[in-house]
Amino acid sequence: MEKVNCLITLSNNENTTNDYLTVHHDPDKKTIFYEEKDKTTVTYNYETNTLKRDNNDMLIEYQFILNENTTNPIYIKELKNTINIELQTVKLEKTQDKLIISYKIDDNYFTFKIEKV
């Protein structure tokens, strides 16, 4: 399993956060994953373009299909309840050294970026 230092950027209409984190690559599962400072585990499957964010409060699963709307579950652990949100994938760029996903939920735009450093 390969470990790579990366810059993780999350942005929306209002702000941007940047973190330098160690990203793990599992070629057998076709995934990359890392743990954020707040203990959220983030896993991206680059074959299915699925992003999972899992922490103590919720599990979010996003499916990205370029220029399409997808329905995505958010499981709220304390309530033991799932809500669904629709998102539209605006950009999906994958290279050896970079992943950029831009998407829209309602009128809010988000960008998720992983770059090797």
Phi, psi and omega in degrees: 000125183274141174243134183225136174281131185222157170262121178255123180240128174237127180221154174221193182299336189251328183207172180224137174239143178232134176221139173265117185223160174274124180253134180259139179244125176246096184295332179295321179268356182058043182231157164237147181207157178203167177243129179281168182299331179273013178076013173286128176266128181243128179231131177238124175264113185279355174273319181262354183056046179248132178244130177240136175236120186230125175218191183295335186264323186205164173235120181247134176232119179249136174249124182252120175230117188306131178062023177232156173268139176230150175262129190230132182277143169236115181264120179265111191295315182299322181272349184052049185223146178246133171244156179244140175234150176259138174226156176242125178280121183263324181215139177217102184238122180233124172229181180298327186249000188206146172228127176229125176232123174244137183211164184233132172238118188055238179256015182256131179258141180228147173227133177241125185223134173237126180228132174295141177240000000 
